[in-house]
Every structure is written in C-alpha cells, then in structure tokens.
Amino acid sequence: MYDFAYHRPSSVADAVKLLAADPDAKVMSGGMTLIPTLKQRLARPSAIIDLSGIQDLVGISVSASAVTIKAMTTHAAVASSAEVRKAIPALAEMAAHIGDAQVRNRGTLGGSIANHDPAADYPAAVLALGATVHTNTRRIAADDFFTGMFSTALAADEIVTAVEFPIPEKAAYVKFPNPASRYAMVGVFVAKGPAGVRVAITGAGANGVFRHHAMEEALARNWSPDALEGVGTDQEGLNGDIHASKEYRAHLVGVMAKRAVAKAG
C-alpha cells in the first residue's frame, strides 16, 4: 500500500470540498473494493475521503410510492429493514445475499453503485426498478447512471447521497453466484411497476449491468416464465472468463430470468 492522506469529513459539503480540491483523491464508503486495490498497490490515490463519518448519509425512508435509501446504508441494514421487506421484498432479499456477513455489514448501497462492478447485485436493482440516484448536485435516472464497466455518470466532484426506488407491483431477483466470491456470474432482476416491465442483467455484461429489452417486450405481453421461452440473449458484449464462457452466461440469463419471473409471482 502506498502512502496517502486520510480525511473523515462530517458533512457532504466538506467531502465535496476535499474532493474538488484534489483530483487524485478517492472517496471511500464501505471500502469493499477500494481497500483491496490499495493493499495490492493497484491504486495510488493522494488522499482517501472516508464518508463513514457523515451521519446524514445513513437511513431508510418509505412513502406510499417509493423506498429511499441513503448512500451509506449497509446491505445488512437494507436486508433487516422491516419497511423494505414490506414495500420491496425483492430488494431486501437481494441485499441479504450479497457477499458474506462481513461484506454485508461494511458494504454500502452508494459504494456499490458508484463502483459499478460488472458482477455487483445493486446495479441490477437500480436499473430494473427504474430508480433515481440522488447526488449532492442533481438526480440521475437509472438508465443514464451506468455508463460502462466501473464507470458511471458521476462527475469528478459528485457524491451519491441516496437512491429512490419506486415501489413495484411485482419484483424478484435471482442470481447464479460464484461459489467462492458470491459475486453474480449472472443475476437477473425483474420488475413490473410504475416504469412498466423491466429486466436488468448483472454479472454477464462486459460493460456492466444492462436491460434485456427482448425479455421486457415478451413479459409485457404475458407476465409468465413461459413467455421467455425462445427469447435468446445475444452473446456479443457478454463477458467470458475462467468462470464461464459467453455461451454459458447467455444460457444462464434465460434460466435465471425464468426463475425470477416465477419467484415474483
């Protein structure tokens, strides 16, 4: 690990000032990705801006139409929230199966989506539920937020503050996890709600999370696992690695999607 300055601001405004003043600084939320890269000397930031001291970034609120989760809320808090389990049970169940207990108690919603790991779970929920990402300066629609592998629409001095999830009529998430890391080799989040039918795929795309429009069209006509029979997934743009080929991931997308629809009811 290389030397770096360490800051633990107590407000979003202070964090933004620190970030704007140093283009080589990195923001840390849970640290689930950043700390390992620092230890392996794969990153060399001039400073770390730790958001864990900002209490205003923690919490969950539920209205008649949406669940709003602040950025520094942990996966464990989402999984154990009675309000989330009642309003969007698929979201709470997904959070309950991220990584292991240590990851769930340190990892955060904001860190997960800002990092946009191509195998992370939360990006699929954000995209499938048609969520809105709140930052210190604006609101970003889910379809505009994820721009590529480890890439988002966030500006250099912009910080995620919360995510607003519309409450769907039906939703479910099913993933085929890597047995070692528990990252999704393929994860499918399906939802039927205010934004219509949406299907988001994680773990399979070389550029990260993406919507499966052919499946959305099929399910809009008939919300049933049978509606997905014969709906294929183009292997172009899929990820192929030592864990699974493009062909196998394309197959898994179909299997996981059918299971998710059946689970949603």
Summary of the structure (lengths in Angstrom):
residues: 265
radius of gyration: 18.1
end to end distance: 48.5
largest distance: 56.6
contacts: 919
relative contact order: 0.12
helix: 37%
strand: 26%
